[in-house]
Amino acid sequence: MRLTIDSDKCQGHNRCYALAPELFDVDDYGSALVIGDGTVPPELVAKARLAIANCPEFAIAEAGD
């Protein structure tokens, strides 16, 4: 699984960072960023899916979707 963030949709709610700080970071403007290339280790897939489901702007997706 690999995550992507649509920076045009992200409004800086930072729910993803609150739920999975191992997978997300926040830039100087409060917008979310994926850490590294967005690859999710198997043990963090549930957290990644929780972050996707909790993004109010639907800015987070699995790559290839």
C-alpha positions, -999 to +999 in steps of 0.1 A: +000+000+000+012+035-008-005+068+002-008+100-017-022+134-007-039+158-030-025+191-018-052+210-036-079+193-014-060+193+019-074+220+042-050+214+071-074+196+096-044+173+104-066+144+114-042+121+095-012+133+114-031+129+147-041+094+138-009+082+122+022+104+129+043+075+116+029+081+081+022+118+079+039+151+086+027+187+084+043+215+064+049+251+076+014+260+063-004+232+082-010+210+051-004+173+054+025+154+037+032+117+034+065+107+050+090+093+025+074+080-007+041+071+010+048+034+013+030+019+043+045-009+062+022-039+067+018-032+105+005+004+098-020-004+071-050-002+095-038+032+107-034+043+070-070+032+063-082+050+094-065+082+082-081+079+048-115+074+063-112+104+086-100+130+061-130+154+058-117+167+024-110+132+009-075+144+002-058+111+011-059+080-012-041+048-020-018+053-049-033+040-081-069+048-070 
